[in-house]
Amino acid sequence: MLSLAIATVRLRWASFVGSFVALACGVALIATSILVIAATAGVPEQARQRYSQAPVLVTAARSVDFTSVHGDTQPTPVPLQPGLPAAVIAAVAGTGRTVQDHTCYAQLADGPRDQVGRAWSSAALGGYRLTAGAVPAADDQVVIGGGRPEQLGQPVRFATADGPHSATVSGITEAEPFEHAVFFTDARAARYCPAVGVLAAFGDADAVRAAVAATGGTSVAQVLTGADRRLADPHYAEVSSRLDDVQTPLGLAAAVSGGTAVFVVGATFALSIAQRRRELALLRLIGATRKQLRTLVNREALVVGVLASAAGCALGAAGAPVAGHWLIGHGMVPDGFTVPITWWGLLVAGLIGLLTAMSGVVLSSFKAGLVSPGEALAEADVERHSRAALAFRWAGGLLVLGGSTAALVITARQWPDAAANAADSLALLLAVVAGCVLLAGVLAGPVLRLLTALPGFSSRLRGRPAEDGGGIVWATARQSALTAFRRTAATTTPVVLIVAFAGCLLGSLDTIDRAQATEVRNQLAAADLVVTPAGTPGLNRAVVDRVRAVPGVQALVITPTSVMAEQNGESLVPFRAAAADPAALAAVDRLPVVAGSVADLGPDTIVLSRTWPGSPAVGQRVPVRLADGTPRTLRVAAVLGTGAEAVQAWVTGPNAVTDSVGGPALASRIDLRLPSGTDRQQVEAGLEAAVHGLGARLATPQDVWKAATNADAEAAWNALLMILGLAIGYAAIALANSLVMTVTDRRRELSLLRLAGATKIQVLRTVAVETLMCVAAGTAMGVLGTAISVGGSWAALVHLIGPTPAAMPWGTMGALAAACAAVALTAAVLPAALALRGRDGEDILRGAA
């Protein structure tokens, strides 16, 4: 049977081209995703790191022990790392030479946002060497890492958490890939950041461990040696986080590609079986059993799967480096990121391709076994509906679409914070898309009738037959699309997948972004002006003091922090929080209070979102942990109706841990309110002068929420582009494959049209109109799926924050529909024109098929 399958594939290769191309492209996408995910599994080892020259490192404990309801104790990282205790520093110093690392925020006037200030004694830990000048000998001297030769001896301005400063450049070093640093004297660095984040020890490692154990053990400090030293490097943590962020969309892209591959391969094999129905009937006529036909089809799928998987692995190996360059170009991975080609990654992709081919052909092989011998004598080319296939599509499609819609409604009411988060609700959105795809084949006809009813209706109004509406080309194309349901479904289904997939993801994401903008706009409804960072990670203390000193303004300084809480007794989860003065918070901003009062916020109270774990009520005391892990029990002063992406808790200064090993935290924003009767122009002039040259800018509330929305949309688009791009490209290939495969079936039909008197131009116009009708039907069903998913996100957001606009990505869906139309027209009209070349319909009279 295998030899017969090989012979069939070799002789009837045209029937298997679509399956081969679809499967090869799917394996290529999966192989590329697997290779890139494997490359992001670990941070590449670097010879030079911040502490690569220190044999032993002692760092403060970065986690607290949490005991779950099941009695399991697990360490939980804290958002802000405290400094090393003085007892630990003294004990480790007794083992040998040590170097204290004081790292703080310090940014030159033209420096990057991630620039840091460090003590010169810690420069040797990373292998820094002076290329010109000398070490800083006085507090008014600095050494610039990666500085320019012309800066030597010149004065420079820089900002720290307490404000602007100036110094003279005494030396410069070579640029290092792991950080941008400005080095001070040890005394000045200790003043900027008194806490010691890392202690480099040059004594015996065992002695250092014993010293740490004697002064508190692992609950206070950790000892790192060997490869573990990189865990203390912030650059390593940043790169690791960026690579982890890439793995999730890549994994989803691989999953979507695999699922789409099963669907496409199954559809193309089903189309191939339909084209070979008389051939299979002839085999039944000469004695082949149903089991033998099923075995033949499975063996053919195996042959095609092996060949296509091999080709897909080769394409994936070639495309993996291109994908790596794309990730670098979009800033999703660091420079120098490479994608090695591993044999096991290609092997896994190839095996997935084989499983996909065999899975996709299951239904087709079953249908092949149902072919009766009598069909070999049939001459009619009219397609017949399979009741079993129709029942399966109706039942499966309604079950998936109805179930996902009901789940969206229930989630929007019971867990609105999850439904309002694109990542948390992604599974439901994909289920909506799957339901639309399953129903595409059975709904294509009714939707076509609905979309094409207008010309017939207008013809009836004029007293003419409905068939005359739109002309003979329109009527012929409409009837062809309605009768050739298999070809119509093969054209419509990929369009539904493309439009619904892009519309569901982008529409829900855009709706969430607009809701966040609405929330910020509502919060700033009473504010007149806002001070935001300009090229800096935050606002330093000088900006805050100068803005507060401007007469005629009420200033609300917002400083970011974190508060940790138990999640269902299973884990300790950090939530986004902010510190502010209660009086200014109540006077300047308009928080969405649903219970209690923001004015009651004090040293022993907290304001929480209603999505907080446990849904606490006003007056209830809730146990929390501050950003450094310190336990507190605070009373709920007010409950807010906010979304999952907003600030989840507001606290006052005593409960806001904002200082860490990096020094004092920077304010994120200053909201300003001008009392009635204030001269706005005079106040604005004073504020502009106050923030000038300090890395801050004066903006309106509209500028703030628009900028925040644009930033969120850009960050999310880069992640979704990998998923959307692969799935949409694959579906477009499937669309072209399906149409090209139907050309053989249409040769007789097109020749009959020529024999009936139609010109070649009329025949091609008929093919084009029919194709556009199918694309329009698929677009309409994709828009329906998008409306369902966007409606679910919108309902959850309305429940969270009140009235907010829904966003349908009409522009994106229209562009994708136009692209589908272009691909479909090319794949349908061009082969039809080639098939009509030299044919005038006389071959029909000669009995040519």
N, C-alpha and C positions, 0 to 999 in steps of 0.2 A: 504493500500500500504506500510505503514511503517513496519507492521509485516512481509509482504512478503520480504521486503528489508533486515530485520534482519535475516530472515530464509535463504535468499540467501547468505548473508555474512557468516553465521555460517556453512552452508553446503559446500559452494564453497570458503572456506577461502584461499585456495592456490592461487586463482585468484586475491585476494586482498592483498596478503602479500607484494608485491612490493610497492603498493600505501601506505599501512600502514607504512612500514619502511621509505619510502621516506618522507612522511609527518611528521612522528614522529621526524626524524632527523632534518628536516627543522624547526619545532616548537622548538626543543631543542636549535638550533643555535640562533633562534630569541629570545627565552627566556633568554638565557645566555647574549646576547648582550644588551637586555633591562635592565636586572638586573645590569650589569656592568655600563651601561650608567647612570642609576639611582644612583648608588654609586658614580659616578664621578660628579654628578650634583652640589654638594656643598663640600667645604673643611671641613673635620671633625673638630669639635670643640676640641680645646686643652686647658687644664687647664693652661699650662705654655706657654706664648708667650713673645716676646721681651718687650712688654709694658703692660703685664697683671696686674701689680701692680700699674699702674697709673690710677687715676679715670678719668682724662680729658687729651686729647691730642690735640695739635694745630700743624697742618702741613701746609706747603706752598701749595698754589693752584697748582694742577697738571694738569690743563686743561686751554684752552683758548676758548673763545666764538667765534663761526664761524657762519656767516649768509649766508645761501644758496641763490641761485637765486630765490627761492620761498618765501624768506623773513623769513624762519624759523631759529631761533637761537638755536644752539646746542653746548654743551660743548665738546671739543675734547681734549683727553689726550695728553700731550707733552712728547716727548721721554726723556728729561732730566728735573728733578725737581729742581727748584731754591731753595735757602735757604730762611728762614723767614726774612722779613725786620726787622731792628733794632727797628722801632717804634712799631711793633706788639709785639716783645719780651719784650720791656719795659712796654707796656700797660698791658700785661698779668701778668707780674711780680708784678704789683700793686694789683692784686687780691689775692695774697698769695704766698706760696712757689712754686718755679718752678725748673725744672731740664732741662738743655740744653743737647740735645743728639748730640754729634759730632761723626759721624761714617765715617770711611775711609778705604781704602784698606791697610791691613797689613797682611803679610803672613810669618809665621815661615819658616825656611829653610826646614823643613820636614812637613809643614802644608798643608792642602787641598787648592784647588784653590779658594774656596768660603770663606776663612777665612777673618775676618774683624777686624779692630781695633776700640775700643770705649773708652770713658772716664769712669773711675771707678764710678763716681757718677751716671751714668745711669745703672750700673749693677743691682742696687736694683729694677729698673723698671721691669726687667724680673724675679725677684726672685732669683738672684744669691746669693749663700752663700759660704764663704770660708770654705774649708775642711782642709786646712793646710796653714801655713804662715800668712802673714799680707798684708794689702792693700798697694798699691804703694805709698810711701811717697816722692820719688824723681823721677826726669825725667829719670833716668837710671834704673828704676825698672818697672816690668810688672807683671800682674797676668794673668795666662793662664786658660781659660775656658776649663774644662775637661782635665787638665794637669795630668802628671804622678807624683807620689810622689818623684821619684828620681830627678826630674827637680828642686825641691825647692832649692834655693840658687845657682843654676848653671847659667852660662852665656848662653845666646841664641842669635842667629842672626835672624833678620827678615827684610823684605823688605817692603817699602811703595812706594808711587808714585814717591818720589824724590830719592829713592835709598836704599842701605843697611844700617842697623843700628844694634846695639848690646845693650843688657840690661841684668839685673840680674833678675831671677824669684823670686819675693818676696812672691808669694802666688799662690795657685791653687784652682779651684772651681770644683763642680760636672759638668759633661757633660750635656748639654742641647740639646734637639732634634731640636730646631729651628735655631741654628747658631753655628759656631765655632768662638769664640771671643778671642782677646788679649786685655787686659785692660791696659790703660796708666793713668797717672795723668791727671786731667782735662786740665791743661795748655798745656801739650804735645799733647793731642788729638786735642785741639783747633788750635795748630800750624799746625798739619797735615791736618786738615780740618776746616777752619774758619767758613764755613757755618753751620747753625743750621737747620737740617732737620726736627726734631721733638722737640717740647717743651712740657714737661710733667707738667701739672698744678694740684695743690692739693687744690685749692680754690673752691669756688662755681661755678658750671658749667654755670649758668645763667650770673654770673658776667664775666666769661671768654668770653662768647659769646658777651656780651655787649662791652667788651674791643676790641675784634676782629672787631666787626661791626663799632666801632668808628675809627678804623685805616685802613679801606679799605674794610672790609666785605669779602664775600665769593670769590670775585675776587682776593683776596690777600692770604687768609688763610682759612682753614677749622677747625672746632671744632668737635672732635670725642669723643663719650662717649659710654658706654655699649659695645654691640657686634661690633659696628662700629670701635672700636679701633684696631681690627685685620687688618683693611685695611691699617694701617700704617706699618705693619710688613712685611718686604721683603720676609720672609719665606712663609707667607700666599699668597702673590702675585705669588711666584714661584710655590708653590703647585697648586694653582688655574690654572696657565698657563699650567702646565703639565697635569692636569686632563682635561682641555679643549682640549689639543692636542690629548688626547686619545678618546674623544667623536666623533670626525670627522671620523676616520677610523672605529670605532665601529658602528656608524650610517650607514656608507657605507656597512659594513659587514652585518648588519641586513637587509638593503635594497637589497643587492645582494642575501642574503639567501632567502628572501621572493620572489624575482623575480625568482630565480632558483627553488624554491619550486613549484611555479605555473607551470613552464615549466615541471619539473620532474613529478609532480602529474598528469598533463594533459597527458603526454606521457605514464605513466604507466596505467592510466585509459583507454586511447585509445587502448593500447595493450590488456588490459583485455577485452574490448568490442570486439576486433577482435577475441580473443580466444573464446568468448561466442556467436559468431554470429549465429550459428545454434540454440543454446538455445533460443536466443531472437526471431529467426524466428519461432520457435515452439510456443512461446507465441502469436506471431501474427497469427499463423495458428489456434489457438483455440479461437481467438476473441479479443485479446488485441489490443487496439488502439495505434497509434503512440504517443499520449499524455501520455498514461499510461506507455509506455516503457520509455519515457523521465523522467516521474515522478519516476519510479522505479530506474533508474540509479542515479537520483539526491538524492533519499532517501538512496541508498547504499553509495553514497559519504558522506552524512550526518552522517551515522552510522560510517563509517571508519574515518571521520574527528573528531568525538567526541572521539573515542577510541585513535586515533593517537595523538590528541592534548593533551589528558590527559597523555599519555606516554611521549610525548615530553616535557611537563611542568615538569614532574618528572626528566627527564634527564637534563633539563636546570637548575633546582634547584641544582642538584648534580654537574653540570659542572661549575656553576658560581664561586664557591670558587677556583676551579682549574684555571679558567681564571684569577682570581685576583692574584694568586701566579705567573702565567706566566708573567703578567704585571710587578710585582715587580721584578722578576728575570731578566727582560730585561731593568730595570731602567726606565720604562715609568711612573710609579707611585711611590710615596714615600713608605718607609718601614712602616708597620703597616696598609696598605690599606686593607680594608675588603669589602666584597660584601654581604650585608644583603639580605635575601630572602623576598621579599614583595609580598603580595597576589595580588595586583593590577598589578604588572609586569607579573606574571604568567597568570592572567586573560587576559591581553592584548595579550600575546603570544598565548593563547588558542583561543581567538577570531580570531586572524590573521590566525591561522591554519584552523579554520572552513571556513573562507572566502577563504583561499587558496584552500581548497578541493572543495568548490562549484564553484570557478572560474575556476579551472583546469578541471572540468568535464563538463563545458558548451558545448564545442565542441563535446565531447564524447557522451553526452546525445542526441545531435542533430543527430549525426551519428547513434546512436542506434534507433532513431525514423524512420530512413530511411530504416531499414531492412525490406525486403519484406517476406511474408509468404512462397513464393516458395523456398527461400534459405534453408528451413528446409529439402527439398528433395535433395539438392545438395550434391554430394559426392566428388567433386573436391576440393583439398586443395590448388590449385594455387591461390596466392594472386592477387587481382585486385586493380589497381590504382583508387583512387577517383579523378576525374577531378577537383572537387571543392577544395579538399585539395591541389592538385598540384598547382592549380591556386593561391590559397591563399599563399602558401609557396613561389612560384616564385614572385608574386607581392609584398608580404610583405618583403621578403628577399632582393630583388633588390631595393625596395624603401628605406629600412633602410640602407643597405650597401652603395648604391649609394648616398643617401642623406648625410650620415656621411662622406663619402669620399669627396664629393663636399664641405661640411662644413669645413673639414680639409684643403683643398686647399685654400678656400677663407680666412679662419682664418690665415693661414700661410702667405698670402699676405697682408691682411689688418690689422690684429692684431697679429703680430708675437710674441710679448711678452706673449700673452695669450696662443698661441699654443705651445710655448717653455716652458711652465710651466705645470708640470704633474698634479698638483691639479686643475688648471684652465681648462685644456683640458680633465679632467677625463670623463665628460659626453660624449664627442665625442668618446673617446676610448671605452667606454662601448657600445656605439651605433654600433661601428664596430664589436664588439664581438657579439652583438645581431643579426646583419645582417648575420654574418657567421653561427650562430646557426640556424637561420630560413632557410638558404639555404642548410644546411647540409643534410637534408632528400632528397632533389631533386638532389643535386650534388654528392651524394655518388656513384651512379651508374656510371656517366661519369668519375669521378675520379678513380674509381676502374678499369674501362676499360683502362684508360690511364696508371695506375700504373702496370697493369698486361699484357700490350700489348707486352712487350719485349720478353717473352718466345714464344708467338705465332708468332711474327715477325721472330725470329731466326729459328723457326720450318719451316716457309714458305721458308726461304732462303735455307734450306736443302731439299726442295721439299716434305715436309711432311705436313699433315693437321695441321692447327693452334691449334686444340684441343689437339694434342699430345705434345705441348710445355709445359714443366714443369712436365710432368708425369700425371698419372691418378688422383692422390690425388690433385695436383694443379688444374687440369681442373675441377674436381668435386667441389672443394671448391669455385672456381671462379664462376661457374654456380649457385651454391647455394646462394652465396652472391648477385649475380645480380638478381635472381628471387625472393628470399625472401627479398624484399626491405624493408618491415616493420622491420624485425629483423636487417637488415643492418643499417637502419636509427637509430634504438634504440641503436645500438652499437657505431655508428659513432658520433652521436650528442654530448654525454657527452665528448668524446675525443676532439672534436672541442672546446667545452666550456672550458675545462681544458687548452689545449695548447694555444688557442687564448687569453684567459683571462690573463694567466701568461705572455705570450709573449708580449701582447700589453702594459701592465703596466710596466713590468720590462724592456722591450726593449726601450720604450719611456723614462723611467727614466734614464737608462744607457746612452742613447743618449744625454740627457740633461746634465748628469754629465760629459761626455766626452767633450761636447761643453764648459762647464765651465772651464774644464782643458785646452782646447785649447785657451780660452780667456786669462786665467792666463799665459799660456805659451807664447802667443803672447805679452802680456804686459811685461813679463820678458825677452823678446828676447835680449834686450841690457844689461841686468843685468848680472853680473858675480857671485855674491854671495848674499845671503839673510840671515838676522838675524831674527829669529822667537822666540816666547816664548817657554820655556821648563818647563812645569809643573806650569806655572803661567798664569793668565788671560791676560797678556800683558807685554810690555816692559817698565820698569821704566825710569825715567829721567837719572839715572846714566848710564844705558846701552846706551842711546842715546848719551850722552856727550862723553863717552869713545870711542864709535864707530866713532863718528865724529872727534875725536882727533887722530885717526890712520892716519898717513901720507900716501898719495897715493891712497885715495879712494874718490869717490863721493857718498854721502849718501842721500837717499830719505827716510825721515821718514813719515810714513803713520799713521795718527791718525783717528780713526773712529768717526763719528758724524752723525747727521741726518738733513735733510732739509724737511720742510713740504710744500705741494702745494695743490691747489684746484683740485679736480677730477671732471671734468664736471660741476663745480659749485654746486655740490651736497654735498660734504664733503671735509674735510681737511685731507690729507693722508700723513703720514711720509714716506720718502724714504731714503734708505741707502746712506750715503755720506761719504766723507773722506776729511781730511785737509792735505795739503802738500805745500811745497815750490815750486812756479811755475818754477824757474830755474832748480831745481833738478828733478822735474817731467818731464820736457821736455828733460833733458839730460840722465836720467837713465832709465825711463820706455818708452814703446812704446804703447801708448793708441791708440785704433782704431778710429782715427779722420776722420770724413767724411765731415766736414766743419769747417772753422775757424782754429785757432791755439791755442795749449795749452800754448804757450809762452805768450799769451795775458791775461792769468789769473792774476787777481789783486784784490785789496781790494773791488772794486765795480763791479766785474764780477764773472761769474760762468761758469763752464763747465758742460753740461748736456748730458744725454743719449738721443738718438732720440726717445726713448719710453716715454719720459717725457710728462705729460698731456698737450695737446694743440699743441704738435709738434713744439716748438719754433725754430726760425731760428737765425742764427748768427747776432748779433747786436740788436736783439729784447730785450726789458726790460721786465722781468718777475717778478711778485710779489711772494715772498716766505716768509715763517716763519722759523726762526732758531730753533734749537733743544729745546730751552726754550720758544718758542712761540713768540719771538721778530719779528715784521714784517720788511721786507727788500724788496727793489726793485733792482734787479741786472741785469746787461747786459750780454747776452750770448756771451762768448768768443769763444766757440767751441762746436761742437755737436759730440757725440761719437756713434758708432754703437755697442752697448753692449746689452747683454741679460737681462732678467728680474731679474736674481739672482745676477748680478754684481753690482758694485758701480754705482749709478745712477747720482751722482753729485760730483764734485770736487770744493772745495772752499779754500780760504786762511785763515790764522789765525784770522783776524778780524771778519770773518763770520762763524767761526767754534766754536760753543759753546761746549766745551769739559769738562768744570768744572761744577760740580753739588754738591748736598749735600754729595756725596761720595768722594769729593775731585777731584784733576786733573785726567783726563783720561789717560789711558796707551796707548802707541803706539801699533799698531797691527803688524807692520812689518817694517823692514828697508831694502830697496833694495840698493845694492851696485854695483858700476861700477868702474872697474880698468882701468885707462887711459893706452894707449899704452906705452910700455917701462917699465911698473911697474913690479917689482919682485913679482910674484904672491905668491910664497912660503913665502916670508918675510911678505907680507901683511896678508896672512892667519894666520901666527903665531901671528902677532900683534892683529888681530881680535879675535883669540881664547883666547888670554890673556885678552883682553878687556871685553869679555862677561863671562869669567869664574866666577862661583859662584854667578851670578846675575840673575839666572832664564831665561837664554837665550842660544841659540845655533846657530852655524854657519852652514848654509845649502846651497845646490845648488838650482837653480831655479827648476830643475827636482824634487827634494825632496819636494818642496813646493806644486806644483800643483798635484803631486801624493798623498800627504797626504791629501790635501783638498778634492780631489775626493773620496778617501776612506772614509773620515769622513762623507761626504754628503751621500754616498751610504749606509753606516751603519745606519745612522739616518733614512733615508727613508725606508730602508728594514724593520725595526722594525714595522713601521706603516703599510706597505703594507702586512706584513706577516699575520696580523690578517684578512685582507680581502681575500688574496689569500688562506690562509690555510683553512678557513671555506668553501669558494666556491669550491676549488679543492677537499677537503674531501667529500663534499656533492655530487659533480658530480661523484666522484669515487663510492660512494654508489649507485647512480642512475645507473651507468654503470653495476655494479654487479647485481642489482635488475632486470634490463631489461633482462640480459642474463639468469638469473635463471628462470625468468617467461616464457621464450621461450622453456624451456626444455620439457614441456608437449606437445607442438606442434611438437617437433622434434623426439618424440619417434617412431612414425610411419615411419618418414623419415629415421632414423637410422636403424630401423629394415629392411626396404627395402634394404638399402645398404648391410646389412648382408645377406639378402636373395639372393642378386645379386652376392655374392661370396666374398665380402670384409671381411677381418679379423677385429677383434676388434681394433687392433693397427692402421690399415688403416683408420677405421672410426674415431678414436680419432684424428689421424693426420689430417684428412680432417676438422674436427671441429676446430682444433688449427690453421690450415692455413687460414681457412675462417675468424676466429676471428682476426688474425694478419693482414689480408688484410683490414678489416674494421678499425682497429686501425691505420694502415698506411694511409688510406684515410682520416680519421679524423685529423691525424697529418698534412697532406698536406694542408687541408683547414685551420687549425689553423695557420700554417706558413704563408699562404696567408693573413689572417687577421692581423697577426703581422707585415708583411711587409707594409701593408697599414697604420697602425697606426704609426709605426716607421718612415715611409716615410713622414708622415705629420709633425711630430716633427722635423725631419731632415731638411725639406724644410724651416720651420720657423726659425730654428737656422742658416741655411746658409744665409737667408735673413738678420738676425740680425748681425752675427759676421763674415760671410764669410765661406770659406771652413772648414768643420769639419767632423769627421768620424761619420757614423751611426753605431749603435750597435744592432745586432740581438742576443738575448740570446740563442744561439744554445745549449749551455750546459744545461741550465735550461729546454728548450723545449725537448731536447733529454731525459733528466732524467724523465720528466713527461710522455713522450710517452712510455718510458720503464716501468714506474709504471702502466700506463694504460694497457699496454700489459700484465703485470703480473696479474693485477686484472681481466682483461677480460679472460685470459687463465684459471685462477682458477675458475671463475664463469661459464665458458662454458665447459671446459673439465671435471672437476670433476663431475658435475651433469650428463653429457653425459656418463661417465664411470659407474656411478650408474644406469643410465637408461638401459645400455647394459648388466648389470649383469644378467646372466642366460637367455639371449635372443639370439636366433640364427636365427630369421626371420620367424620361423614357425608360430608364432602368427599372422602374416599377412595372411597366408593362412586360419587361423581360423576366420578371420574377426575381429580380435582385433584391437581397435583403440589406 
